[in-house]
Amino acid sequence: MTKLRMEEAAHSILARNDRGGYTVPTDRLYPFQWNWDSAFVAVGFATFNVDRAYRELERLIEGQWDDGMIPHIVFHAPSDTYFPGPDVWGTRHRIPTSGITQPPVFGMALRHVHEAAIANGMADAEARTRALFQAALRSHRWWLEARDPEGRGLVAILHPWESGSDNSPAWDEALARVPTTTTTVIRRKDTGHVDASMRPRDEDYQRFIHLVDVYRHCDWDPKRQWTNAPFKVADVQMTAILARATADLIHLAEVLGAEGDKAELAQMHRTLLDGLARRWRPSLSRFVSLDLISGNDIETPTQAGFIPLVAVTLDDAQRDAVMAEIERWLDGMVVGVPSAPRFSPAFEPKRYWRGPVWAVINWLIADGLRLNEAEDLARRIEQVTVHAVENAGFCEYFDPTTGEGLGGDTFSWTAAAYLVLGRRR
């Protein structure tokens, strides 16, 4: 299929998954609006329909809580094909939402959309950006207050689902401490849409729902959740995305003339960069998360160790080490970068977040490499990602050892990634 036909197919997938100003990741498997999915999708829309890109972010903000949190799911319309639904979350929000969040790609997306709008001469670009900027600023304040109350410069996740890398081997040890008992009857729907061998195991799912039960019993109060959390990890992937999004908001504050907001964001940015710098491990050639309950580094190798490149400026020795480590992960792979490397005992090339390649993760890693002047490696990762989509279709993720498309198909953020990365060739 030609590049033009592939772009048309990507546009068609976004149109098919549109539910009235917001996009579902894919039909049936994920029938609602997901937070970081929509942010990536907005950047994809910005390549051909800036008004619709703005609308994606505006619909997501309809679910923002009064305290600033942007939930990981907004249940705009009912569906019986996904568990857990709004009844399990019990958040009592004015629009039904989940009670946890996801990586704050929102600020990164807003800068992309604003710049596309200005380039296209969009008359109401500044007004729309200004409203969304304030929503993003409230979200970033929430992150520092609710998820770094002890001032480490690292924001914590209280549930693996918040990381976006739901089933990552990085969480195995911390998650093993979480009981499998639940007060919620578990009715998994995902394994009815996707082969169970590609999805989290039942035991993991029981622990996931136990955490939902705990936080629901805290009435979703951030302070009570922090105190009672059986799972609490200072995540370098989350912190890095927040730091990069903060840098993008600083740029927008300059454009909008919001000097007071710019100063506040600059302080946030310094705090986060300082926190990330302390998580670099020369012996591993990557960054590591911190288990806040055990106090131990999480040294399990996953893609999260490379995501700080989107935010930090490495010195020459660090850059050389990271590039060599990424090359080691790519060795022998048909498609890279795997979410866990082949040399890890936890590597499962077909199971959710335990080895497969994700187009949006490659997008972030490539952006981080380019920020750190590793242009050739960034371009290689982008090209292999584009080729994987062209060969296997717009799948949720890909087997790194074969290039096979896995998970859900006609996936929105894969279409968005193709539209963005395909133009970089």
Salt bridges, closest charged atoms under 4 A:
GLU7 OE2 - LYS3 NZ 2.95
GLU7 OE2 - ARG423 NE 3.75
GLU8 OE1 - ARG5 NE 3.92
ASP18 OD2 - ARG52 NE 2.69
ASP27 OD1 - ARG19 NH2 3.10
ASP51 OD1 - ARG128 NH1 2.65
GLU56 OE1 - ARG52 NH1 2.82
GLU58 OE1 - ARG55 NH1 3.50
GLU58 OE2 - ARG128 NE 2.93
GLU62 OE2 - ARG55 NH2 3.84
GLU62 OE2 - ARG59 NE 2.81
GLU62 OE1 - HIS76 ND1 3.86
ASP66 OD1 - ARG94 NH1 3.15
GLU115 OE2 - ARG111 NE 2.90
GLU115 OE2 - HIS251 NE2 3.37
ASP124 OD2 - ARG128 NH1 3.80
GLU126 OE2 - ARG130 NH2 2.58
GLU150 OE1 - ARG152 NH1 2.44
GLU162 OE1 - ARG147 NH1 2.62
ASP172 OD2 - ARG354 NH2 2.74
ASP190 OD2 - ARG188 NH2 2.74
ASP190 OD2 - ARG199 NE 2.90
ASP202 OD1 - ARG188 NH1 2.91
GLU203 OE2 - ARG207 NH2 2.48
ASP213 OD1 - ARG216 NH2 3.06
ASP219 OD1 - ARG92 NH2 3.50
ASP219 OD2 - ARG224 NH1 3.96
ASP248 OD1 - ARG111 NH1 3.07
ASP248 OD2 - ARG244 NE 3.46
GLU254 OE2 - LYS262 NZ 3.11
GLU264 OE2 - ARG141 NE 2.71
ASP291 OD2 - ARG177 NH2 2.77
ASP297 OD1 - ARG279 NH2 2.55
ASP297 OD2 - ARG281 NE 2.80
ASP316 OD1 - ARG319 NH2 2.98
GLU325 OE2 - ARG328 NH2 3.21
GLU327 OE2 - ARG380 NH1 2.75
GLU348 OE2 - ARG201 NH2 3.08
GLU348 OE1 - ARG351 NE 2.93
GLU348 OE2 - ARG354 NE 3.28
ASP367 OD1 - ARG424 NH1 2.83
GLU375 OE1 - ARG370 NE 3.08
GLU375 OE2 - ARG379 NH2 2.88
ASP376 OD1 - ARG379 NH1 3.64
GLU382 OE2 - ARG370 NH1 2.59
GLU382 OE2 - ARG424 NH1 2.74
GLU390 OE2 - ARG425 NH2 3.01
ASP399 OD2 - LYS350 NZ 2.58
GLU404 OE1 - LYS350 NZ 3.30
